[in-house]
């Protein structure tokens, strides 16, 4: 726990050899601070306090997020099958425009992501996409599909996404109101 502007905030600290700079993450469980291993711990408190207003504002926003339902294991198997069917159908629909090739498709119960794309062309999706409105599932499917061409979030990437999802900014904002798990 850390006290910011008179408010108690749950805080988790982690050191990472891969991190290049200090990072704050806000989630349902509170604040998470990730620091590069070369940064001394003494700088952490100063770093957090310098961003206190941002932290408190975003913690308040996070509390308003829709919490994901707890899904029993038996139902999770059914949800994964349903999600795979929906995602495959939407990928085929949108890929008729893009004509990108992907190596594999997997659907899992991921903790923090709605989807991802590896450099090898493996597309991965969160089974909980099946619980979202189709317009958000479409956004995630197209987002990951476009990473097959652009492995970044450059203007070229967003232009690709915009070809089939012109209101991608709105859908992206809407998706942030949902937790991946």
WOHU-V251255 format. One record per residue. N is the residue number from 0. PHI is phi in whole degrees, -180 to 180 (* if undefined). OMEGA is omega in whole degrees, 0 to 359 (NA if undefined). D_CENTER is the distance of its C-alpha to the mean C-alpha in Angstrom with 1 decimal. Layout:
BEGIN
N,PHI,OMEGA,D_CENTER ; N,PHI,OMEGA,D_CENTER
END
This chain:
BEGIN
0,*,176,25.2 ; 1,-136,181,25.7 ; 2,-103,179,27.6 ; 3,-125,180,26.3 ; 4,50,178,28.6 ; 5,79,182,30.3 ; 6,-113,176,27.1 ; 7,-76,181,26.2 ; 8,-125,175,22.6 ; 9,-69,186,21.2 ; 10,-138,177,20.2 ; 11,-119,181,19.2 ; 12,-115,179,20.2 ; 13,-147,175,19.4 ; 14,-105,183,21.1 ; 15,-134,176,19.7 ; 16,-74,181,21.9 ; 17,-84,183,19.1 ; 18,-66,179,18.0 ; 19,-101,179,20.0 ; 20,-150,178,19.7 ; 21,-71,184,19.0 ; 22,-141,175,15.6 ; 23,-110,176,14.8 ; 24,-126,179,11.8 ; 25,-109,178,12.2 ; 26,-143,182,11.3 ; 27,-61,181,13.5 ; 28,-86,179,15.7 ; 29,122,185,16.4 ; 30,-97,175,16.3 ; 31,-125,180,15.4 ; 32,-114,178,17.3 ; 33,-114,180,17.0 ; 34,-125,173,20.1 ; 35,-64,183,21.6 ; 36,-63,182,24.4 ; 37,-82,180,27.0 ; 38,-89,179,26.3 ; 39,-65,181,28.8 ; 40,-60,184,27.6 ; 41,-61,181,30.0 ; 42,-82,185,27.8 ; 43,-63,182,24.9 ; 44,-60,179,26.7 ; 45,-62,179,27.7 ; 46,-61,181,24.1 ; 47,-64,182,22.8 ; 48,-64,179,25.8 ; 49,-70,180,25.5 ; 50,-118,184,22.1 ; 51,-57,181,23.2 ; 52,-61,180,23.2 ; 53,-63,181,19.6 ; 54,-61,182,18.6 ; 55,-63,179,20.7 ; 56,-61,183,19.5 ; 57,-74,173,15.8 ; 58,-64,179,16.7 ; 59,-65,179,18.7 ; 60,-65,181,16.0 ; 61,-61,180,13.7 ; 62,-64,180,16.7 ; 63,-86,181,16.9 ; 64,-64,173,13.6 ; 65,-72,180,14.3 ; 66,-81,180,14.4 ; 67,-71,179,13.7 ; 68,-74,173,17.1 ; 69,-80,184,18.5 ; 70,-116,177,19.4 ; 71,-61,184,22.5 ; 72,-55,182,22.6 ; 73,-62,181,25.0 ; 74,-73,179,22.9 ; 75,-64,178,19.8 ; 76,-62,179,21.9 ; 77,-66,180,22.7 ; 78,-63,179,19.2 ; 79,-62,178,18.1 ; 80,-62,180,21.2 ; 81,-63,180,20.7 ; 82,-63,180,17.1 ; 83,-60,179,18.4 ; 84,-63,181,21.2 ; 85,-64,183,19.2 ; 86,-65,179,16.7 ; 87,-60,180,19.8 ; 88,-63,181,21.7 ; 89,-71,177,19.2 ; 90,-63,179,18.7 ; 91,-62,180,22.6 ; 92,-60,183,23.0 ; 93,-74,180,20.9 ; 94,-74,173,22.0 ; 95,-66,175,25.5 ; 96,-84,187,24.9 ; 97,-82,182,23.1 ; 98,60,177,25.0 ; 99,-89,178,22.5 ; 100,-109,175,23.1 ; 101,-122,186,20.6 ; 102,-79,183,21.8 ; 103,-153,179,20.1 ; 104,-133,176,17.7 ; 105,-134,179,16.4 ; 106,-126,182,14.8 ; 107,-134,173,13.9 ; 108,-95,184,12.8 ; 109,-79,185,9.8 ; 110,-86,188,9.1 ; 111,-125,186,5.6 ; 112,-122,173,3.9 ; 113,-85,180,5.4 ; 114,-169,175,7.2 ; 115,-157,179,8.8 ; 116,-138,179,12.3 ; 117,-88,178,14.9 ; 118,-62,179,17.8 ; 119,-81,178,20.1 ; 120,93,177,18.6 ; 121,-87,178,17.0 ; 122,-98,180,14.3 ; 123,-125,181,12.2 ; 124,-134,177,10.7 ; 125,-83,181,9.9 ; 126,-63,182,13.3 ; 127,-73,173,12.2 ; 128,-59,180,11.7 ; 129,-66,180,15.5 ; 130,-92,182,15.5 ; 131,-94,173,14.0 ; 132,-61,184,16.3 ; 133,-57,181,17.1 ; 134,-62,179,16.3 ; 135,-80,174,12.5 ; 136,-59,179,12.8 ; 137,-59,180,14.8 ; 138,-60,181,12.4 ; 139,-65,180,9.7 ; 140,-60,180,12.9 ; 141,-67,179,14.4 ; 142,-55,182,11.5 ; 143,-70,177,11.6 ; 144,-59,181,15.3 ; 145,-70,176,15.9 ; 146,-69,175,14.4 ; 147,-66,178,17.5 ; 148,-96,182,19.6 ; 149,-123,181,17.7 ; 150,-86,182,15.5 ; 151,-158,177,14.4 ; 152,-118,180,13.6 ; 153,-77,177,17.3 ; 154,-62,177,19.4 ; 155,-63,178,20.4 ; 156,-61,183,16.9 ; 157,-66,175,16.5 ; 158,-65,176,20.0 ; 159,-63,180,19.4 ; 160,-59,183,16.6 ; 161,-64,178,19.1 ; 162,-62,182,21.8 ; 163,-115,178,20.6 ; 164,-127,184,18.2 ; 165,-62,179,20.2 ; 166,-99,184,18.4 ; 167,-59,180,14.9 ; 168,-64,179,14.6 ; 169,-65,181,15.5 ; 170,-66,178,13.2 ; 171,-62,177,10.2 ; 172,-61,180,11.6 ; 173,-63,181,12.3 ; 174,-64,180,8.9 ; 175,-66,177,8.0 ; 176,-83,180,11.0 ; 177,-121,175,9.6 ; 178,-94,179,8.1 ; 179,-69,178,6.8 ; 180,-151,NA,10.0
END
